[in-house]
């Protein structure tokens, strides 16, 4: 029997959208989420982040869960889901 668990890490960053109308600038942000699915020894990461800073946070978070990262699954081809692959893959 498999005893899988999951954890999620969300980060908030400024939106990259340009030419937005003025007003409500405090609402111009984007949230990105990575999910770690893990068992007793191994883990699968679902998505990475877009910035070096956020991927450092993601690495520290993965290490804190103390599982062997076996795979990274990317949900789709937007950069904010896969730009961190190389950074995560070297750990």
Buried (B, 14 or more C-beta within 10 A) or exposed (E): EEEEEEBEBEBEBEEEEEEEEEEEEEEEEEEBEBBBBBBEEEBBBBBBBBBEEBBEBBBEBBEEEEBEBEEBEBEEEEEBBBBBBEBBEEE
